[in-house]
Amino acid sequence: MAFNFRPYVRLAVLVALIGYFSAQALTGERGLLNGTERHQELAARRAELAELEATRTELRARVDGLSPEHLSVDMLEERARVVLGYARPDDYVIRQNVS
């Protein structure tokens, strides 16, 4: 009397698939148990975004100061000194060696 495994093969494959997808739902990259890691990464990304937005706002103000519509004499003078390498007699010049 030979035992026939044929009817149980489909059931075994189905149980294996359910087990695999259940494990992935719990412990996978976007699983239920990894929520705290995602929240920490989201907080870090939001902090980085706030820093980049502040930098962008500062750069936008500098660009607006040099635009023809809103020309800032102080900003223009500062850029001219940097580009041309000039300094007033009462300015302190700190040279940096860039390698």
Backbone torsions as a table, in degrees:
resi	resn	phi	psi	omega
1	MET	NA	107.8	-177.7
2	ALA	-93.7	137.2	-179.7
3	PHE	-86.0	132.4	-175.3
4	ASN	-97.0	114.8	-179.8
5	PHE	-88.7	-8.9	-173.4
6	ARG	-54.9	-44.2	-179.4
7	PRO	-68.1	-21.8	-175.9
8	TYR	-90.7	-9.1	-179.1
9	VAL	-65.8	-46.3	178.4
10	ARG	-61.1	-42.5	179.4
11	LEU	-63.2	-40.4	179.6
12	ALA	-65.9	-40.9	178.1
13	VAL	-65.6	-42.2	178.8
14	LEU	-63.1	-43.7	178.0
15	VAL	-64.7	-39.0	178.3
16	ALA	-64.7	-42.1	178.4
17	LEU	-65.6	-42.9	177.9
18	ILE	-62.5	-42.0	178.4
19	GLY	-63.6	-43.1	180.0
20	TYR	-62.9	-50.1	-178.1
21	PHE	-67.9	-31.9	175.8
22	SER	-66.4	-43.1	178.5
23	ALA	-63.8	-40.8	178.8
24	GLN	-67.0	-35.8	178.6
25	ALA	-65.3	-29.3	-179.6
26	LEU	-90.2	-45.9	-170.1
27	THR	-116.3	3.4	-178.1
28	GLY	-69.8	-177.7	-177.8
29	GLU	-57.4	-38.6	178.2
30	ARG	-112.9	27.8	-176.8
31	GLY	-73.3	171.7	-177.6
32	LEU	-66.1	-30.5	-177.3
33	LEU	-83.2	-7.4	179.8
34	ASN	-101.7	19.5	-178.1
35	GLY	-63.7	-38.6	-178.2
36	THR	-66.7	-36.9	177.7
37	GLU	-64.1	-41.4	178.2
38	ARG	-64.6	-38.6	179.1
39	HIS	-67.3	-38.4	177.0
40	GLN	-66.0	-42.5	179.1
41	GLU	-66.0	-38.4	178.1
42	LEU	-63.9	-41.8	178.1
43	ALA	-64.0	-40.2	178.7
44	ALA	-65.4	-41.6	179.1
45	ARG	-66.1	-37.6	178.3
46	ARG	-67.1	-37.7	176.8
47	ALA	-64.7	-41.8	178.0
48	GLU	-64.3	-39.4	178.1
49	LEU	-63.8	-42.8	178.8
50	ALA	-62.7	-39.9	177.8
51	GLU	-64.7	-43.3	179.3
52	LEU	-67.3	-36.0	177.3
53	GLU	-67.1	-37.3	176.9
54	ALA	-65.2	-42.2	177.7
55	THR	-63.6	-41.6	179.0
56	ARG	-63.5	-41.5	178.6
57	THR	-62.7	-41.6	178.3
58	GLU	-64.1	-45.0	179.4
59	LEU	-65.8	-37.4	178.6
60	ARG	-63.3	-38.7	178.4
61	ALA	-65.1	-39.0	178.7
62	ARG	-66.6	-41.5	179.0
63	VAL	-65.6	-42.2	178.9
64	ASP	-63.0	-31.5	178.1
65	GLY	-68.3	-21.5	-179.9
66	LEU	-103.3	-0.5	-179.7
67	SER	-75.7	151.6	-177.7
68	PRO	-61.5	-29.6	-179.1
69	GLU	-71.6	-35.6	-175.9
70	HIS	-127.9	56.0	-174.5
71	LEU	-69.2	122.1	176.6
72	SER	-98.3	120.9	-177.4
73	VAL	-64.0	-39.8	179.6
74	ASP	-63.7	-43.1	179.4
75	MET	-66.0	-41.1	178.9
76	LEU	-63.4	-43.0	178.7
77	GLU	-63.6	-42.5	179.5
78	GLU	-61.7	-46.9	-179.7
79	ARG	-65.4	-38.4	178.6
80	ALA	-63.3	-40.5	178.5
81	ARG	-65.1	-41.3	-179.8
82	VAL	-65.6	-45.7	-176.8
83	VAL	-69.3	-43.5	-176.2
84	LEU	-87.1	-14.9	178.6
85	GLY	78.3	26.0	-180.0
86	TYR	-93.8	155.5	175.2
87	ALA	-147.5	150.8	175.9
88	ARG	-79.5	161.9	-179.0
89	PRO	-61.6	-28.1	-178.9
90	ASP	-93.9	7.7	178.5
91	ASP	-85.9	146.9	171.9
92	TYR	-96.0	130.3	-178.7
93	VAL	-113.2	124.3	177.5
94	ILE	-113.9	117.1	-177.4
95	ARG	-94.0	139.7	177.3
96	GLN	-121.8	135.0	175.9
97	ASN	-87.7	114.7	178.5
98	VAL	-101.8	120.4	-178.5
99	SER	-107.6	NA	NA
